[in-house]
Amino acid sequence: MAAACGAGHLRPSVGDAPSPPSFRPFAFRPMSRAGRLTGYALMAAAALLAVAMRRGMIDSLGPFPVAAVALLVGMIGVMLVLTDIMVRGLYAQVAAAKDAPAATRDDGKEGDE
């Protein structure tokens, strides 16, 4: 009966379905360094604000003193840079754990000896 219907009209069985790809968020593209570069730019802006304040070129930015703005901008920049470094380290540890042989991943448990 399957021959009468033609091969193109048969429903695929469950075993014929393609397997879904494994979830790997950064498997095909490397992590962007935009966060870290933005952090460096904010830290440089904070340094420039501090230099301008020291030379007397600027006293305040709106209702806020320049020192407060420079500290806030610099703190956000440092936070972005350190977060990027920590996330990269975490992904490197996960990748190293996946690549490690199964014998080294025993988690300290005793076998059935």
Solvent accessible surface area in square Angstrom, and as a share of the most:
residue,aa,sasa,rsa
1,M,198,0.89
2,A,52,0.41
3,A,99,0.77
4,A,95,0.74
5,C,69,0.41
6,G,26,0.25
7,A,93,0.72
8,G,77,0.74
9,H,151,0.67
10,L,96,0.48
11,R,225,0.82
12,P,107,0.67
13,S,68,0.44
14,V,144,0.83
15,G,73,0.70
16,D,100,0.52
17,A,64,0.50
18,P,125,0.79
19,S,98,0.63
20,P,114,0.72
21,P,125,0.79
22,S,90,0.58
23,F,176,0.73
24,R,142,0.52
25,P,65,0.41
26,F,73,0.31
27,A,40,0.31
28,F,201,0.84
29,R,148,0.54
30,P,118,0.75
31,M,42,0.19
32,S,74,0.48
33,R,129,0.47
34,A,61,0.47
35,G,32,0.31
36,R,48,0.17
37,L,111,0.55
38,T,67,0.39
39,G,0,0.00
40,Y,96,0.36
41,A,60,0.47
42,L,50,0.25
43,M,63,0.28
44,A,53,0.41
45,A,39,0.30
46,A,12,0.09
47,A,56,0.43
48,L,127,0.63
49,L,36,0.18
50,A,43,0.33
51,V,70,0.40
52,A,22,0.17
53,M,77,0.35
54,R,210,0.76
55,R,183,0.67
56,G,54,0.52
57,M,144,0.64
58,I,45,0.23
59,D,123,0.64
60,S,57,0.37
61,L,67,0.33
62,G,64,0.61
63,P,120,0.75
64,F,121,0.50
65,P,79,0.50
66,V,1,0.01
67,A,42,0.33
68,A,48,0.38
69,V,30,0.17
70,A,12,0.09
71,L,133,0.66
72,L,94,0.47
73,V,31,0.18
74,G,14,0.14
75,M,119,0.53
76,I,64,0.32
77,G,0,0.00
78,V,67,0.38
79,M,114,0.51
80,L,58,0.29
81,V,11,0.06
82,L,92,0.46
83,T,62,0.36
84,D,15,0.08
85,I,81,0.41
86,M,131,0.58
87,V,51,0.29
88,R,52,0.19
89,G,35,0.34
90,L,104,0.52
91,Y,83,0.31
92,A,61,0.47
93,Q,126,0.56
94,V,70,0.40
95,A,51,0.39
96,A,64,0.49
97,A,52,0.40
98,K,122,0.52
99,D,120,0.62
100,A,28,0.22
101,P,89,0.56
102,A,82,0.63
103,A,90,0.69
104,T,94,0.55
105,R,121,0.44
106,D,84,0.43
107,D,122,0.63
108,G,67,0.65
109,K,155,0.66
110,E,159,0.71
111,G,52,0.50
112,D,160,0.83
113,E,198,0.89
